[in-house]
Amino acid sequence: MKKFGKKVHPEDLESLGITNAAKVYWNLSPAELIEEAIKNGEGMLADTGALMCDTGEFTGRSPEDRFIVKDETTADVVWWDKINIPFEPAKFDKLYDKVVKSLEGKKLYVRDAYACDHPDHRLSVRIVNTQAWHNFFCYNMFLRFSTEELSSHTPEFTIIGIPEFNASPEEDGTRSRNFSIINLTKKIILIGGSGYTGEMKKGIFSVLNFTLPHEKKVLSMHCSANVGKEGDTAIFFGLSGTGKTTLSADPDRYLIGDDEHGWTDDGVFNFEGGCYAKVVDLSRKKEPEIWDAIQFGALLENTRFYEGTRTVDYTNKSVTENTRTAYPIHFIPNALLPSRAGIPKNIFFLTADAFGVIPPISRLNQSQAMYHFISGYTAKVAGTEVGVTEPRKTFSACFGEAFLPLHPTRYAELLGEKMSKHQVNVWLVNTGWTGGPYGVGSRIKLAYTRAMLTAALTGALDNVNYAKHPVFGVEVPKSCPEVPEEVLNPRDTWSDQEAYDAKANELAQSFVKNFGKYAEFANEEILAGAPHAEVIV
């Protein structure tokens, strides 16, 4: 087996059972990987210098084909449900052997990297790919060892990603030919049949969502985070379309990270070394930091050029609406390096409420914060997703249900403990509709939302008067700098206030119904944060 690239740990690949690869390229630089990808016909360069590649049939994750091996490590700890599907250890071993055998005579790209930008919580990762551009993605997204560290590290977890390997469901125990299987005992993530790179990124995120809360009492979070020049850390939770990326990208604050973080006793740290951002309808005016980051050393997925050019047409959704870019975090000018900061002072739960019910900003007590954290509410409107023609309520536990190996109440309890210990402010921010539901009212102005966030961050909302929302019980400020008072109370913005009451009651009932599947494991403090499914006028 010929080896190319930088010297690595002498263990090499033998411990993985990989012994007969044709060539193994170790820890190639971005330039070398881009050159390999183009030579292999995997992609082409855009006029900005970014490498553009296609993920193939799968342009997103396949949640129904994600498994966790059920064994002595996981059997009594993992929350087994439609999110965490059990896989038999014996079947994993057989499938693993087949995958490894398929690598004989192939060219492999291997990367040694790590997750968690915190010295006490690093997770060393070795990634084995058959495609150069997948290895390039991993260079961008994971944290990068120094040359000295690279020569002495020992990998703790391994990802083997083989898009061209198709499983046989009848023989291998998978649901279909593609699969992503996490083995927390053997510390291996096995991916086959899919070229979507996000499976690797979210596989390690799922691992950290198991190990950090369960073994170290560190709260793992699907969120973005930034910090002010005075050292005040802020966290932003929100599902797609809520404005998480836009609102956390503040030129007056330093970016800690845009997607995955941990909260330990000394502060917040980024899990990643890069950003994986959506680029559908991207423009320099709306998101200048992302626009400028798409340069040589960045990766584009499933985008298309304007005809006859190498200029990307970000409005082109012919492949998917989930077009993306991956780049190292230092491509963002105000990125904080190392990517960690102090204890959060403010937490924002972002929701794009298409029903015009949730106040544009409100303060939550500890019970409400835990309840809304587990609920993870937003609404999708027409045009945001294929098949969505009218507003649709969406709930995702802890704003990242698809990646939670433990029961959501475990994460919520950790959040409550940290809130209590550090006296953190938690805000519910509606970036959606006011004056009525979607189709009647209007989207809350971005300028108002930014002003409300600034007021919360600077303490301008600490000493204003508040009114309790009659249905959700949250505290709604009666005044806020740079925001008209009539905007703050959503009921006042509706021409028919009885219609508002009815819609608020309807949404509250949806919250209660959704929470039913968690209620058995929720403590009294969490349950106390529920809205009242009745209108009090």
N, C-alpha and C positions, 0 to 999 in steps of 0.2 A: 504494500500500500504506500504509494508516494505521498509525501506531505509537502505542502507549500505554505509560504507565509511566515508569520512570526513564531518564535519558539514558545511552546506552551507547556503546561503541566505534563510530566512524562506519562501520566496515566493514559493520555490520548483517548482513543475510542474503544480500546479493547474491553474495558469494563462494561461497555454497553452491548458487547457482542458483535460490534461492527469491525470486521477484520479484512474484508476483501474488496473495499472500495477501489475504484480505478485511480482516483486522485482525491486528495483532501486538502482543501484550501483553508488555512487557519487565520482567523482574525484579519481578513483583508481590509484595507482602508476603503473609505467611500469611493475614491477615484478608481481603485482596482475593481471593486464590486460593480460599479456602473459600467466599466469597460467590459467586464465579464457578462453582465446582463445584456448589453447591446450585441456582443459577439455571439451570445447564445440565442439571440432573437427574442428575448424576453420583454424588451421595451425600446423606447426611443427618447431622444432628448427634445424637450420643449425649448422655445426660444429664450426662456429665462435660464436655461441650464438644468432645470429639474428633469429627473427621469420619470417618464410616464409609462405605466404598465397596466395590464388588465388582470383582474382576479379570476376571470373565467366564469363558469356557470354560477358560482356563488359570489354575490356582490355584498353580502352581509353575513352575520353569524347565522348558524342554524341551531336554535335553542333546543329543538326536539332531538338533536343528535349529539348533545353534550351529556356526558356521563361522568359519574364519580365511582371509583371502585369501592364496593362495600365490603369492608373487612374489619379487623379488630381495632384499627385506628379510627374508623369513621362510623361504624354501625350504630353506635349509641349517641353520636354527637351531631352528625349531619341532619339537616332538616329534609327528609326524603319526601319529595313531592314531584310535581310536573317540571319544576326547575332543576332539581337535583335527582337525576335518574340513576338508580343503582346499576352497577355492572359487576359481574362475577369475577373474582380474582383469577380463577383458572382460565376463563375466556380471555381475560386481558393478557395473560402470559402467552397463550397460543397466538393471539393476534400480534402481540409484540414480536414474537419469533418470526412470523410471516413478514412483518414490516422490515425487520432487520435483514432478513434473507433477500428481500427485494432490492436492497441497497448494494448488493454485490455487483461489482463492475461499473458502478456509477460514480460520477463526479459529485463530491460533497463540499458544502460550504459550512464551516463550523465557526461559531462565535462564542466567546466567553464574555459575559457581561454580568450585571447585577441589578437588582431592584431595591428600592428604599434608600433615599439619600439621607441616611442617619447611621452613624457608626455602630450603634447598638442593635440595629435591626436589618442589616444588609442580608439579602438573599442572593447568593451566587448562582448564576444560571448558565448552562451550556446549551446552545441551540444548534441543531443539526438540520440543514436544509439541502434540498436538491436543486433549488433555484437561487441564483445569485441575488436577485432583487428581493427575495424574502429575507435573506441574510442582511441586506442593506436596510430593510425596514427595521430589523432588530437592532442594527447599529444605531439608528436614529431614535428608537423608542426606549431602549433600555439604557441604563447608566453605564458609562464606559470606564474600564479600568485604566489606570496609568500603566506605563510599560513595566515599572517595577512590580506593581500589584499583579499584573498579568502573568508574570513568571513564577509566582509563588502561590496562587490561589487554588482552592479545591472546589469544584462545582458541587452545589448542594441539590440543585434541581436540574432536570434535563427536559428540553422540548425537542421532539423529533417530528418535523413537519414535512410530509411527503404528499403533495397534492395529487400526484399521478397514481397513488396507490388506492385502489377501490376495494372495500371490504365486501364480503359475501354475507348478507344479513342472516341467512339460514345457517351458515357455518360458523360465523364469527360472533353472533349475538347482538349485532348492531341493528338499528332500525332501518338504515339504508346503506348505500355504499360509502357515504361520507360519515366522519365521526371525529369527535374531540373527546378524549378520555383522560381524566385526571386520576392518577394513582398517588395518593398522599402518603402511603407507606413506602413504596419504592421510589417516590419522588420523581415521577416521570409524567410528562404530558405527551400523549400520542395523538397526532392529528393526521388524517388522511382524507383523500377524496375532495378536498376543498382548497382553493387557492386564496381564500380570503385571509389576509394577514392578521386581521383583528382577532382571529381565534387564538393566536399566540399571545398577544397582549392581554386579552381578557382571561386566558388560561392562568397566567401568573397572577393576575388580579384576584381570581377566584381562590388561588392558593393562599394569598396573603389575607383574604377575607376569612380564611379558616385559621391559619396559624397565629396571626397577630391578636385577634380578640380572644381566641380560645386558650392560647398558650402564654401570651404576654400581657393581656388586658390592655392592649393598644387598640383604639377605635379605628378601624379601616373605613374609608369614606369614598364614595363616588361623587366627587365634587371638584370645583376649581378653588384656588386660594390665592390671595395676594396680601401684601403688607404695606402699610404706609411708611412714610419717612420717619415717623415717630415710633415705629416698631409695633403698631397696632395691626394684628393679623385679622383677616376676615375670610370666611368660608362661604362658598356659594353652591348650594344644591339646586338642581333643576333638571327636568327631563328635556328632551329635544324640543326646540321651539320656544323655550321659556326665556331665552336671552342670557344663559349662563356664561357663554364665551364672550359675548359682547359686553356684558356688564362687569365682568371680572377683568377685562382688558382695559385698564385705566392707566393713561400715560403718567398720572401723578402718583401711581403706586407700583410696587415691584411685584412681578408675577412669580409666585411660588410654583404653580403648576396649573394645568387646565383640566385634569380629569380624575386623578387617583391620589389619595393622600392618607397619611396616618396621623393620629393625634395621641401623643404620648405625654408623660408627665412634664416634659420640658418644652412642648410645643408641637407644631405641625411640620411634617416633612412630605416631600413629593416621593411617590413610588417610582417615577419614571425619569428618563433623561431626555424626553422629547414630547412633541405634541402631535396629536392625530385628529386633525380638524376637518369638518365638512367644508366643501368648497362649492356646493351648488349655489348658483347665483352670486358667487363671491365678487366683490368689487373693492377697489382700493378705498373708495369713500367710506363704505360701511365698516370694513375690517382691514385697515391699512397694515397692521402688524402681520396678519396672516398673508396678505397679498405680497408683502415684501419678503417674507420668509421663503416663498416659493422660488428658490434660486438653485444654483448648482449645489448639490448635497441634499436637496429635498426630493421627496418622492410624491408622484401623483398617481392616484388609482382611478381607473375607469372613466377618465375625462376624454374629451375629444377636441381636435383642433378645428379652427376655422378652415374651410376647404382651401387647399393649396398653400397652407402656411404651417408653421410650427407654433402658432399662437393658440393658447387654450381658450375654448369657448365655454365659460363656466355656466352658461345657461343651457348647455346641451345635456339633456337627461336621457339620451337615447339608450344608454347602457343601464343606468340606474340613477335614482335621486341621491343615492348614498355615495356620491363622488367625494374623495378625500385626499388630503395631503398629510405626509408624515415628515417631520423635520426635527433636528436637535433643538432643545429648548434655548440654547444660546443664540439661535437665529432671531429670537425676540429681543429687541434692544434693552428692555427694562426687566429682563429675567433675572431673578435672584439666584446667585450661585455661591455656595451650595444652595440647593433648593429646600431650605428649611427656615422656619421663623418661630416666634414665641407663641404662647398660649393665645387662642382666638379671643378677641374682645366682642366680635359680632359674628353671628351666623345668619345667613339669608336663605330661606326656602323660597325659590322662585316658582311661580305657577302662571300659566297663561290660561286663566279662567275664561272660557268662551261664553259663559252664562251670565257674566256681569255681576256676580254675587260677592266674590271675595274682595275685601278692601284693597286699595292700591298699596297700602303698607299698614301692618298691624304688628303689635308686640305680643309674643306668646309667653305664658308662664311655663314652668318646667313640665307639667303634665301635658299641656297642649303641644309643646315642642316634641315630646316623645310620640304623642299620638299622630301628629302631622308628619313626623319623620317616617313612621311606619306606613302611613297612608301614601305618601309620595304622589300627590295629586297634580294633574294638569288636565288640559283638554286639547284634543286635536281638532282642527277645523279643515274645511275643504281645501285641497291643494297641498296639504302637508304630507299626505300619505296616500298611496294608491287605494281607491275604494272608499275613501272618506268623503262623503258628500254633505254631511251636516255635523255639527259639534258632537264630539264623542268623549265622554269622561274616561280618563286613563289614570290608573293607580299602579305605582311600582314601588314596592316596599323599600324604604331607605334610599329612594331615588336610584336604585340599581338592583332590583329584585333578581334579575337574571344571573347575578354573580355572587349570590349569598349562600354559602354552604350551611351556615347556621340559621336558626330561626330568627326572623326579624326582631323579635323582642330582645334578643341578646344584644344586638347593636343599639337598640333604643335605650336599654338599661345603662349601657356604657355611656351613651350620650348624656343621660340624666345625671349620672354620677359626676361627669366632668362639668356639666352646667352648675351643679350644686357646689362643687369644689372651687370653681373659678369665677362664679357669678357672671356668666356670659349672657349677653343679650341675644335673643333669637327673634328674627323678624320674618313674617310671612309677607311676601311681595307679589302682587298680582300684576303681571306685565300684559294681561289680556284685555278684556273688554269692560267698558263702563257705559252708563247711560242706557243699558239694555243688553240683551244677549247678542251674540254674533248674528249679523243680518239686520239688527235694529240699532244697537249702540255703536260705539266706535272704539278703536284700539287706544289704550292709554298712551299718551304721548311719551316718547322715549325721554324727552327733556325733563318731564315731571318725574319719571322713574329714577333718572340719574340724580335729580335734586333730592329725592327722598332717601336714596342710598347715601348720598353725601351727608345729609342731615343726621342719619343714623350713625355713620362712621365718625363724624366730628363731635357727636354728643349733643347736637342741637335739638334732638328729640327727647333728651333726658328729663327736661323740666317743663314740658308743655302739658296741657290738660288732655286727658284721654277719656273716651267713651267706650263702654263695653258693647261689643256687637251682640244683638239680641239672640242670634241663632248660634254662632260659632264661639261666642264668649271671649274672643280675642280683644285686646285693647287697641282702639283706633285713635290716632292722634287728631286733635281738633284743629291743629295748625301745624304748618311746616314751611320753612323758608322756600321761596320761589315756586310754591304750589298753591293754587287757589283753594280756599277752604272748602268750597262746594264739591271739589274733586275727591276729597278724602273720605267722605261717607258715601258709599256706593248707592245706598237707598235714596239719597237726595238727588242723585243724578238721573234717576228713572222718572219719566213723566207719570207713570202709573205705579205708585208705591205699593199698592196691594199686589200687583203683579210681581214686584220685587220680592215681597214676603213669600209668595207662593214658590217662586223659583229658588229662594234661599232655603226654604223648607225641603224642596225636592233635592237640592244638592246635599243638604245635611243627611237626608235619608240614604243617599248613595254612599256617603262616607261610612255611615253606620253599617250598611249592608256589606260593603267591602271589608270592613274591619272584622266582620264576623268570623272569618277564617283564621284570625290571629287571637281572638278574644280569650280562648281557652288558656293561652300561655301568657297573657298580659297581666301584670300586677295592677293593684287598685289605683296606683298613681297614674299609670298610663291610661287606664279606662276613664279616669276623671277628666281627661283632656278631650273627650268626645263632644261634638256639637249637640245641640238640642234639636231633635227632629220635629220641631214645631215652631211656629212663628209667634214671637211675643211683640206686640205693638205697643 
